[in-house]
Amino acid sequence: MPSAAHTLFWLSLLGGALSAQAGTDLKLTRSISAPAPAAAPDESNTRQHMQSGAALRAPAWTALAARALPQDPQVRSAQAMLEAVQARYRQSRSRMWPSFGLQSVHGDSSDRDGRLSVERKTRQSEANLRWNLYQGGADYAEMQAADAEIIAAQAELLRAQEEAAERLAEAYFDVLRLQQLRRCAAQRLQSVTELAAQAGQQREAGKLAELDWGQVQNAKLEAELTLDSLDADYHSALIKLRLLAGGELREEVAAFSLAPVTLSGIASNASVQAAQARASAASLRQRNLAATLAPKVDLQLRRQLHNQTSPPPSTEQQHGWSVSLSWEWPLGGEVLARRDETAARARQAQAEVSRAELSALAEFEALRPRLANLQRVLRNLREQEDKMTQIVRASAVQFEAGRRNLQQIIQTHEAYYSLQQRRIEHEHKFTLAHMRQLALGGQLLDSLGLRPDAP
């Protein structure tokens, strides 16, 4: 940050220049064009949002995000996982209903009927209905756990959409940043080129030393190299954005701002919500000792559909029903070990919730002072840039009047460009940090103007 003495120096320089301009009636044949105001129309929108919180969404961004997000591999993976979990829930729900079956027997056998040996041909079919009436509550608990896993998968899909949107927005804002830097660099090159042309006239007239001529040529070369480097970075950023957009960039990149939203901590964080839902599922799968040791009760109905057994047996069952009660206890301790496993998995899932909450909260709170500092720096940089714009224009007048030398003019232009560059870079840092805070608070999609997919 500039010192107070440094600021007073520039203010005094501005005052002297304005008084000199008012007190003289010089007719300038050619003047150095002062750089245009730093904020282009799209940049003004960005600065206005940062100062007042006004929301602006460019149609280009909306169309780009709507096309790119469904194609993102992470989003497609999360969507497929959600569909798999929903299918698993339907499987667990089906266990609450009876199962219907058909059985057909076709075979030959050698039977003994009393004292007679019989060669019997069996051709019969039957229908059966089996219904598990009780299994210690395991089926109902599994259905509830599967329902909780659907909530976790929906949260994971939301997290995937947020992360994909954040990656796309970062690439988009990087292109906007480089657009602004290229405009400033082009204005700098134009100013230095005009300065070099005027210095060339003075050199031809013998009024300019070779050392000063070398300085202005070096400044022009530096401005050309900077613009060339920014052009390369800009095209690289466009390639990255095009790849993230699915390999095609139809829209023109136009500036937009983040919509203001109210952040209330990390309660809406997708990762935290997913971890909480998984912990709920693991807890629902825990079974107490009574449920673990409970028997199974099954109802079975059978009805014969067709029978061509020859010779027929002395008795045959046409239809019937039965209720069976079974209790099975593995002697190796499998049942208790399975119960211990579900308890351990529940503790692990709850610990994962604490980890997700701590990680999100630590990053969320750490961003507060960083954002506050960036806002203060941006206010100061904008004030300095406004004053520096007037200083550059006044210095051009003083140079024409012979009150400023060439080296001072070059330094003024370099300082002005450096100030513009710092302001643009800090605005970009503020936007990225703000997006990260919105993502941690679960509000990024709303702020970007993207509605989450309905579950």
C-alpha positions as CSV (number, residue, x, y, z in Angstrom):
1,M,0.0,0.0,0.0
2,P,1.4,3.5,-0.8
3,S,2.6,5.6,2.1
4,A,1.0,8.9,3.1
5,A,3.9,10.9,1.8
6,H,3.7,9.2,-1.6
7,T,0.0,10.0,-1.8
8,L,0.6,13.6,-0.9
9,F,3.3,13.8,-3.6
10,W,0.9,12.7,-6.3
11,L,-1.8,15.0,-5.1
12,S,0.5,18.0,-5.1
13,L,1.6,17.0,-8.6
14,L,-2.0,17.0,-9.7
15,G,-2.7,20.4,-8.2
16,G,0.4,21.9,-9.9
17,A,-0.6,20.4,-13.2
18,L,-4.1,21.7,-13.1
19,S,-3.0,25.2,-12.1
20,A,-0.4,25.2,-14.9
21,Q,-3.0,24.2,-17.3
22,A,-5.4,27.0,-16.2
23,G,-2.7,29.7,-16.3
24,T,-1.3,29.1,-19.7
25,D,-2.7,29.3,-23.2
26,L,-0.5,26.8,-24.9
27,K,-1.6,25.4,-28.3
28,L,-0.6,21.8,-28.4
29,T,0.0,20.4,-31.8
30,R,0.0,16.8,-30.6
31,S,-0.8,15.5,-27.1
32,I,-0.3,12.2,-25.5
33,S,-3.6,10.4,-25.2
34,A,-4.4,9.5,-21.6
35,P,-5.6,6.0,-21.0
36,A,-9.3,5.5,-21.0
37,P,-11.0,4.9,-17.7
38,A,-10.1,1.5,-16.4
39,A,-13.5,0.0,-16.2
40,A,-15.0,-1.2,-19.5
41,P,-18.8,-1.7,-19.5
42,D,-18.7,-5.3,-18.5
43,E,-16.1,-4.6,-15.8
44,S,-18.3,-1.7,-14.5
45,N,-21.0,-4.3,-13.9
46,T,-18.6,-6.5,-11.9
47,R,-17.4,-3.5,-9.9
48,Q,-21.0,-2.4,-9.3
49,H,-21.9,-5.8,-8.0
50,M,-19.0,-5.9,-5.6
51,Q,-19.9,-2.5,-4.3
52,S,-23.7,-2.7,-4.1
53,G,-24.5,-6.4,-4.4
54,A,-26.7,-6.0,-7.5
55,A,-27.2,-9.3,-9.4
56,L,-26.7,-9.6,-13.1
57,R,-26.7,-12.8,-15.0
58,A,-25.5,-12.9,-18.6
59,P,-27.6,-15.0,-21.0
60,A,-24.3,-16.4,-22.3
61,W,-23.4,-17.8,-18.9
62,T,-26.9,-19.2,-18.3
63,A,-26.9,-21.0,-21.7
64,L,-23.3,-22.2,-21.3
65,A,-23.9,-23.6,-17.8
66,A,-27.3,-25.2,-18.7
67,R,-25.5,-27.1,-21.6
68,A,-22.3,-28.0,-19.8
69,L,-23.4,-29.2,-16.3
70,P,-25.5,-32.2,-17.4
71,Q,-22.5,-33.4,-19.5
72,D,-20.0,-33.1,-16.7
73,P,-18.6,-36.6,-15.8
74,Q,-18.9,-36.0,-12.1
75,V,-22.5,-35.0,-12.4
76,R,-23.3,-38.0,-14.7
77,S,-21.6,-40.3,-12.2
78,A,-23.6,-38.9,-9.3
79,Q,-26.8,-39.1,-11.3
80,A,-26.2,-42.8,-12.1
81,M,-25.4,-43.5,-8.4
82,L,-28.7,-41.9,-7.4
83,E,-30.6,-44.1,-9.8
84,A,-28.8,-47.1,-8.5
85,V,-29.7,-46.2,-4.9
86,Q,-33.3,-45.7,-5.8
87,A,-33.4,-49.1,-7.5
88,R,-31.9,-50.6,-4.3
89,Y,-34.7,-49.0,-2.3
90,R,-37.3,-50.6,-4.6
91,Q,-35.6,-53.9,-3.9
92,S,-35.8,-53.5,-0.2
93,R,-39.4,-52.4,-0.4
94,S,-40.3,-55.5,-2.4
95,R,-39.2,-57.7,0.5
96,M,-42.3,-56.5,2.4
97,W,-44.5,-58.1,-0.2
98,P,-45.1,-61.8,-0.9
99,S,-43.4,-63.7,-3.7
100,F,-45.3,-65.8,-6.2
101,G,-43.8,-68.9,-7.9
102,L,-44.6,-71.6,-10.4
103,Q,-43.0,-75.1,-10.2
104,S,-43.1,-77.8,-12.9
105,V,-41.7,-81.3,-12.4
106,H,-41.0,-83.7,-15.3
107,G,-39.2,-86.9,-14.5
108,D,-39.1,-90.7,-14.1
109,S,-38.6,-92.6,-10.9
110,S,-38.4,-96.1,-9.5
111,D,-40.7,-96.2,-6.5
112,R,-41.8,-98.9,-4.0
113,D,-45.5,-98.8,-3.2
114,G,-45.9,-101.2,-0.3
115,R,-44.3,-104.4,-1.6
116,L,-44.5,-103.5,-5.3
117,S,-41.9,-101.8,-7.4
118,V,-43.4,-99.1,-9.6
119,E,-41.8,-97.3,-12.5
120,R,-43.5,-93.9,-12.2
121,K,-43.6,-91.0,-14.7
122,T,-44.2,-87.6,-13.1
123,R,-45.6,-84.7,-15.0
124,Q,-47.0,-82.1,-12.6
125,S,-47.0,-78.3,-12.0
126,E,-48.1,-76.2,-9.1
127,A,-48.3,-72.5,-8.0
128,N,-47.0,-71.2,-4.6
129,L,-47.2,-68.0,-2.7
130,R,-44.6,-67.3,0.0
131,W,-44.7,-64.4,2.5
132,N,-42.2,-63.6,5.1
133,L,-44.3,-62.4,8.0
134,Y,-41.6,-61.6,10.5
135,Q,-37.8,-61.4,10.4
136,G,-36.9,-59.4,13.5
137,G,-37.7,-56.1,11.7
138,A,-34.7,-56.5,9.4
139,D,-36.6,-55.8,6.2
140,Y,-38.3,-52.7,7.5
141,A,-35.0,-51.4,8.9
142,E,-33.3,-52.0,5.5
143,M,-36.0,-50.2,3.7
144,Q,-35.6,-47.1,6.0
145,A,-31.8,-47.2,5.6
146,A,-32.2,-47.4,1.8
147,D,-34.5,-44.3,2.0
148,A,-31.8,-42.5,3.9
149,E,-29.2,-43.5,1.3
150,I,-31.4,-41.9,-1.3
151,I,-31.2,-38.6,0.6
152,A,-27.4,-39.0,0.7
153,A,-27.2,-39.7,-3.0
154,Q,-29.3,-36.6,-3.7
155,A,-26.9,-34.6,-1.6
156,E,-24.0,-36.1,-3.5
157,L,-25.6,-35.1,-6.8
158,L,-26.0,-31.6,-5.5
159,R,-22.4,-31.5,-4.4
160,A,-21.3,-32.7,-7.9
161,Q,-23.4,-30.0,-9.5
162,E,-21.9,-27.4,-7.3
163,E,-18.3,-28.5,-7.9
164,A,-18.9,-28.7,-11.6
165,A,-20.5,-25.2,-11.6
166,E,-17.6,-23.9,-9.5
167,R,-15.0,-25.3,-12.0
168,L,-16.9,-23.8,-14.9
169,A,-17.4,-20.4,-13.3
170,E,-13.7,-20.2,-12.3
171,A,-12.7,-20.8,-16.0
172,Y,-15.4,-18.3,-17.1
173,F,-14.2,-15.6,-14.7
174,D,-10.6,-16.3,-15.7
175,V,-11.5,-15.5,-19.3
176,L,-13.1,-12.3,-18.1
177,R,-10.1,-11.4,-16.1
178,L,-7.8,-11.8,-19.0
179,Q,-10.1,-9.8,-21.2
180,Q,-9.8,-6.9,-18.8
181,L,-6.0,-7.3,-18.6
182,R,-5.7,-7.4,-22.4
183,R,-7.8,-4.2,-22.7
184,C,-5.6,-2.4,-20.2
185,A,-2.4,-3.7,-21.8
186,A,-3.7,-2.6,-25.2
187,Q,-4.4,0.9,-23.8
188,R,-0.9,1.0,-22.3
189,L,0.7,0.0,-25.6
190,Q,-1.3,2.7,-27.5
191,S,-0.2,5.3,-25.0
192,V,3.4,4.3,-25.1
193,T,3.3,4.1,-28.9
194,E,2.0,7.7,-29.1
195,L,4.6,8.8,-26.6
196,A,7.3,7.1,-28.7
197,A,6.0,9.0,-31.8
198,Q,6.2,12.3,-30.0
199,A,9.6,11.5,-28.6
200,G,10.8,10.6,-32.1
201,Q,9.8,14.1,-33.3
202,Q,11.8,15.6,-30.4
203,R,14.7,13.4,-31.2
204,E,14.7,14.5,-34.8
205,A,14.7,18.1,-33.7
206,G,17.7,17.4,-31.4
207,K,15.7,18.0,-28.2
208,L,15.8,14.5,-26.9
209,A,18.9,12.6,-25.6
210,E,19.6,9.1,-26.8
211,L,19.3,7.7,-23.4
212,D,15.7,9.0,-23.1
213,W,15.0,7.6,-26.6
214,G,16.2,4.2,-25.5
215,Q,14.0,4.3,-22.5
216,V,10.9,5.0,-24.5
217,Q,11.7,2.2,-27.0
218,N,12.3,-0.2,-24.1
219,A,8.9,0.8,-22.6
220,K,7.2,0.2,-25.9
221,L,8.9,-3.2,-26.2
222,E,7.8,-4.2,-22.7
223,A,4.2,-3.2,-23.5
224,E,4.2,-5.3,-26.6
225,L,5.6,-8.3,-24.8
226,T,3.1,-8.0,-22.0
227,L,0.2,-7.8,-24.5
228,D,1.5,-10.8,-26.4
229,S,1.8,-12.8,-23.2
230,L,-1.7,-11.9,-22.2
231,D,-3.0,-12.9,-25.6
232,A,-1.5,-16.4,-25.2
233,D,-2.9,-16.7,-21.7
234,Y,-6.3,-15.6,-23.0
235,H,-6.4,-18.2,-25.7
236,S,-5.3,-20.9,-23.2
237,A,-8.1,-19.9,-20.9
238,L,-10.6,-20.1,-23.8
239,I,-9.5,-23.6,-24.6
240,K,-10.0,-24.7,-21.0
241,L,-13.4,-23.1,-20.9
242,R,-14.4,-24.8,-24.1
243,L,-13.3,-28.2,-22.8
244,L,-15.2,-27.8,-19.6
245,A,-18.3,-26.7,-21.6
246,G,-18.3,-30.0,-23.5
247,G,-15.9,-29.2,-26.3
248,E,-17.9,-26.4,-27.9
249,L,-18.1,-22.7,-26.9
250,R,-21.1,-21.2,-28.8
251,E,-21.7,-18.3,-26.5
252,E,-19.8,-15.0,-26.3
253,V,-18.2,-14.7,-22.9
254,A,-19.9,-11.7,-21.3
255,A,-19.5,-10.4,-17.7
256,F,-22.0,-11.3,-15.0
257,S,-22.1,-11.0,-11.3
258,L,-23.0,-13.3,-8.4
259,A,-26.5,-12.8,-7.1
260,P,-26.6,-11.8,-3.4
261,V,-27.7,-14.6,-1.1
262,T,-27.9,-14.9,2.7
263,L,-25.4,-17.3,4.1
264,S,-26.3,-19.0,7.4
265,G,-23.2,-21.2,8.0
266,I,-22.7,-24.7,6.6
267,A,-26.1,-26.1,7.4
268,S,-26.9,-26.4,3.7
269,N,-23.4,-27.8,2.7
270,A,-24.0,-30.8,0.4
271,S,-21.1,-32.8,1.7
272,V,-22.3,-32.4,5.3
273,Q,-25.8,-33.3,4.4
274,A,-24.6,-36.4,2.5
275,A,-22.5,-37.5,5.5
276,Q,-25.5,-37.0,7.9
277,A,-27.8,-39.0,5.7
278,R,-25.2,-41.9,5.5
279,A,-24.9,-41.8,9.3
280,S,-28.6,-42.1,9.6
281,A,-28.7,-45.1,7.3
282,A,-25.9,-46.8,9.2
283,S,-27.7,-46.1,12.5
284,L,-31.0,-47.6,11.1
285,R,-29.2,-50.8,10.2
286,Q,-28.2,-51.4,13.8
287,R,-30.3,-54.1,15.5
288,N,-30.7,-54.8,19.1
289,L,-30.0,-58.3,20.6
290,A,-33.6,-59.3,20.7
291,A,-34.1,-58.5,17.0
292,T,-30.9,-60.4,16.2
293,L,-32.0,-63.5,18.0
294,A,-35.6,-63.4,16.8
295,P,-37.0,-66.3,14.7
296,K,-38.3,-66.0,11.2
297,V,-42.0,-66.6,10.4
298,D,-43.1,-67.5,6.9
299,L,-46.5,-68.2,5.4
300,Q,-46.7,-70.5,2.3
301,L,-49.7,-71.3,0.1
302,R,-49.5,-74.1,-2.5
303,R,-51.9,-75.2,-5.2
304,Q,-51.6,-77.9,-7.8
305,L,-52.2,-76.9,-11.3
306,H,-51.6,-80.0,-13.3
307,N,-50.7,-83.6,-12.6
308,Q,-50.2,-86.6,-15.0
309,T,-48.2,-88.8,-12.8
310,S,-48.5,-92.4,-13.9
311,P,-49.1,-94.6,-12.1
312,P,-50.7,-92.1,-9.7
313,P,-49.6,-92.3,-6.0
314,S,-52.0,-93.5,-3.4
315,T,-52.4,-89.9,-2.1
316,E,-51.6,-86.5,-3.6
317,Q,-52.0,-83.0,-2.3
318,Q,-54.3,-80.7,-4.3
319,H,-53.7,-77.5,-2.3
320,G,-52.6,-76.5,1.2
321,W,-51.0,-73.9,3.4
322,S,-48.4,-73.8,6.1
323,V,-46.8,-71.4,8.6
324,S,-43.3,-72.1,9.4
325,L,-41.2,-70.9,12.4
326,S,-37.5,-71.1,12.0
327,W,-34.7,-70.1,14.3
328,E,-31.1,-70.4,13.2
329,W,-28.0,-69.7,15.4
330,P,-24.6,-70.0,13.7
331,L,-22.3,-71.6,16.3
332,G,-19.3,-69.7,15.1
333,G,-20.6,-66.4,16.3
334,E,-21.6,-64.9,12.9
335,V,-24.8,-63.2,14.2
336,L,-23.1,-61.3,17.0
337,A,-20.1,-60.4,14.7
338,R,-22.6,-59.0,12.2
339,R,-24.2,-56.9,14.9
340,D,-20.8,-55.6,16.0
341,E,-20.0,-54.7,12.4
342,T,-23.2,-52.6,12.0
343,A,-22.4,-50.8,15.3
344,A,-18.9,-50.0,14.2
345,R,-20.1,-48.8,10.8
346,A,-22.6,-46.5,12.6
347,R,-19.8,-45.0,14.7
348,Q,-17.6,-44.6,11.6
349,A,-20.4,-42.8,9.8
350,Q,-21.0,-40.4,12.7
351,A,-17.3,-39.6,12.9
352,E,-17.4,-38.9,9.1
353,V,-20.2,-36.3,9.8
354,S,-17.9,-34.6,12.4
355,R,-15.1,-34.6,9.9
356,A,-17.2,-33.1,7.1
357,E,-18.6,-30.4,9.4
358,L,-15.2,-29.5,10.8
359,S,-13.6,-29.3,7.4
360,A,-16.4,-27.2,5.9
361,L,-16.6,-24.9,8.9
362,A,-12.9,-24.3,9.1
363,E,-12.6,-23.3,5.5
364,F,-15.8,-21.3,5.7
365,E,-14.7,-19.2,8.7
366,A,-11.2,-18.8,7.3
367,L,-12.6,-17.1,4.3
368,R,-14.3,-14.3,6.3
369,P,-11.2,-12.3,7.1
370,R,-9.8,-12.9,3.7
371,L,-12.9,-11.5,2.0
372,A,-13.0,-8.6,4.3
373,N,-9.4,-7.8,3.5
374,L,-10.0,-8.1,-0.2
375,Q,-12.9,-5.7,0.1
376,R,-10.8,-3.1,1.9
377,V,-8.0,-3.4,-0.6
378,L,-10.4,-3.1,-3.6
379,R,-11.8,0.1,-2.1
380,N,-8.4,1.6,-1.8
381,L,-7.3,0.5,-5.2
382,R,-10.3,2.0,-6.9
383,E,-9.8,5.3,-5.1
384,Q,-6.1,5.2,-6.2
385,E,-7.0,4.4,-9.7
386,D,-9.5,7.3,-10.0
387,K,-6.8,9.7,-8.7
388,M,-4.2,8.1,-10.9
389,T,-6.3,8.6,-14.0
390,Q,-6.4,12.4,-13.3
391,I,-2.6,12.4,-12.6
392,V,-1.9,10.7,-16.0
393,R,-3.9,13.2,-17.9
394,A,-2.4,16.1,-16.0
395,S,1.1,14.7,-16.5
396,A,0.5,14.7,-20.3
397,V,-0.3,18.4,-20.1
398,Q,2.8,19.1,-18.0
399,F,5.0,17.1,-20.5
400,E,3.7,19.3,-23.3
401,A,4.4,22.4,-21.3
402,G,8.0,21.1,-20.6
403,R,7.4,20.7,-16.8
404,R,7.8,16.9,-16.9
405,N,10.6,14.9,-18.5
406,L,10.1,11.7,-20.5
407,Q,11.3,9.4,-17.7
408,Q,8.6,10.7,-15.4
409,I,5.9,10.3,-18.0
410,I,7.0,6.6,-18.6
411,Q,7.0,6.0,-14.8
412,T,3.5,7.5,-14.5
413,H,2.1,5.2,-17.2
414,E,3.8,2.2,-15.8
415,A,2.4,3.0,-12.3
416,Y,-1.1,3.5,-13.7
417,Y,-1.0,0.1,-15.6
418,S,0.4,-1.7,-12.5
419,L,-2.5,-0.2,-10.5
420,Q,-5.1,-1.4,-13.0
421,Q,-3.5,-4.8,-13.0
422,R,-3.6,-5.1,-9.2
423,R,-7.2,-4.0,-9.1
424,I,-8.3,-6.6,-11.7
425,E,-6.3,-9.4,-10.0
426,H,-7.8,-8.5,-6.6
427,E,-11.3,-8.4,-8.1
428,H,-10.7,-11.9,-9.5
429,K,-9.4,-13.2,-6.2
430,F,-12.4,-11.7,-4.4
431,T,-14.8,-13.4,-6.9
432,L,-13.2,-16.8,-6.5
433,A,-13.1,-16.5,-2.7
434,H,-16.7,-15.4,-2.6
435,M,-17.7,-18.4,-4.8
436,R,-15.9,-20.8,-2.5
437,Q,-17.7,-19.3,0.5
438,L,-21.0,-19.7,-1.3
439,A,-20.2,-23.3,-2.2
440,L,-19.3,-24.1,1.4
441,G,-22.6,-22.6,2.5
442,G,-24.6,-24.6,-0.1
443,Q,-25.7,-21.4,-2.0
444,L,-23.5,-21.4,-5.0
445,L,-26.0,-22.7,-7.6
446,D,-28.6,-20.1,-6.5
447,S,-26.0,-17.3,-6.7
448,L,-25.0,-18.5,-10.2
449,G,-28.6,-18.5,-11.3
450,L,-28.7,-22.3,-11.7
451,R,-31.6,-24.3,-10.3
452,P,-30.6,-27.7,-8.8
453,D,-32.2,-30.7,-10.5
454,A,-35.2,-31.9,-8.7
455,P,-34.7,-35.3,-7.0
